[in-house]
Amino acid sequence: MKYHSTNGPALQIGFKEAVLKGLPHDKGLFFPKEIPTLPADFFAQLPTLTLPQIAVEVLQPFVTPDLTPEALKTICEEVFTFPIPLVEVEQGIYALELFHGPTCAFKDVGARFMSRCLQAFAEPDQPVTVLVATSGDTGSAVANGFLGLENIDVVVLYPQNGVSPIQEMQFTTLGQNISAVAVEGSFDDCQALVKQAFADEELNQKRNLSSANSINVARWLPQMVYYFHAWGQWKKQNPAAEQVTISVPSGNFGNLAAGLLARHMGLPVTYFVAATNQNKIVPHYLETGEYAPAPSVCTIANAMDVGNPNNFPRIQELFGQDLEALKAVVKGFWADDEEIKGTIRLVHQATGYLLDPHGAIGYLSLRQLLPELNTPGIFLETAHPAKFKESMEPVLNQEIALPQQLQAFTGKQKQVTDMPNDFAGLKLLLMQEHKEGTL
Ligand SMILES: *Cc1c(COP(=O)(O)O)cnc(C)c1O
């Protein structure tokens, strides 16, 4: 597969190069030159295939020839080691639970896949520095996925007051090849700093930078796998049903872009919902045709506090920059903090199911839109509710137990470098010699 930039067809590079580069120099995003369609018998078999089997089938065309079929199979078997169950919350509404991985968020899938690709591609004498901005869950998934890998350093940039305490513990206490930088600013500021770092030649020569944000194709593409899996599981439970809507709680829009790419490969999902918190850039665009990135607003669904969604150009590219075509498939929805809290409380009371603040928006979007769309619905449960313990417990008036994966982080020592929102400062940090766990 060749990849070009969403800013123009001139550049053509392979998977390996796209993974190592992260971003093209023209500030676009890498995008596959062709989108293969999968055969009918693949869809017929889907309900019986395992996640690694689905992954190999779906991803092979995107990684050939840089990963052999055997190498891809090994990676997929190492990545998809945890279940991704489809759970019926109530009649016609299902949760796809993406939080059973090592850091309890869907980002484990992309981060683990990317870490194995980078390891396969990195040159032994050229250490790579992975620079990543996080709104909470990317940092932990990437840090966990890369921890202890030789020749790869990870630097996590995060908004100082923008992530939950458990999220922060997950990437500030690991040491070894993982460093954390708390930026006095928002997630968008962190993301802008990362972009600036990539554009800085001197820095790139010194550190051999690679990006692990969802803009990297090795994080973006494997997210398709669980949409195929979800549809297969749904079909198993509803063999006669034809139409279905999938709601995707979105911030940077990598996850939704992966779902839509899966649809272009033939996955028969009728509609998608672009579900956001008050950072409603995309729902607003779908409603009015005006695309207006804005400074991000802090919400209790903090992993979606994004005012300038980085992956949206990929969605535009998929639909040929045609707003009407996009609107025929993707429906917009957004909710504020009070609606999120009310939904968490109500669903817990009525069904016993514990939504997290992000999944709650997905659930609520289905409750409101399905009567009109006239299909059953699946929403993505993107993180474990215990990651947001501090904001959830007052809503439910009860304690939430930490799953085993998260218990491991409590009581550990944080190692963080604080920094103003300023590129010169970041550059200085990255140019100096790095020590374990502190850059
Ligand atoms: C990252 C994240 C999202 C948003 O995903 P995007 O791919 O950035 O749209 C939603 N929910 C949770 C819990 C996340 O960590």
PDBQT file of the ligand as one rigid body, heavy atoms in Angstrom, charges set to zero:
ROOT
HETATM    1  C1  LIG A 501      -9.255   9.319  23.132  1.00  0.00    +0.000 C 
HETATM    2  C2  LIG A 501     -10.588   9.051  23.686  1.00  0.00    +0.000 A 
HETATM    3  C3  LIG A 501     -11.762   9.375  22.985  1.00  0.00    +0.000 A 
HETATM    4  C4  LIG A 501     -11.719  10.103  21.663  1.00  0.00    +0.000 C 
HETATM    5  O1  LIG A 501     -11.197   9.329  20.632  1.00  0.00    +0.000 OA
HETATM    6  P1  LIG A 501     -10.722  10.029  19.267  1.00  0.00    +0.000 P 
HETATM    7  O2  LIG A 501     -10.209   8.938  18.421  1.00  0.00    +0.000 OA
HETATM    8  O3  LIG A 501      -9.679  11.012  19.663  1.00  0.00    +0.000 OA
HETATM    9  O4  LIG A 501     -11.923  10.704  18.703  1.00  0.00    +0.000 OA
HETATM   10  C5  LIG A 501     -12.986   9.028  23.533  1.00  0.00    +0.000 A 
HETATM   11  N1  LIG A 501     -13.058   8.423  24.732  1.00  0.00    +0.000 NA
HETATM   12  C6  LIG A 501     -11.963   8.114  25.446  1.00  0.00    +0.000 A 
HETATM   13  C7  LIG A 501     -12.131   7.473  26.777  1.00  0.00    +0.000 C 
HETATM   14  C8  LIG A 501     -10.699   8.395  24.950  1.00  0.00    +0.000 A 
HETATM   15  O5  LIG A 501      -9.615   8.079  25.666  1.00  0.00    +0.000 OA
ENDROOT
TORSDOF 0
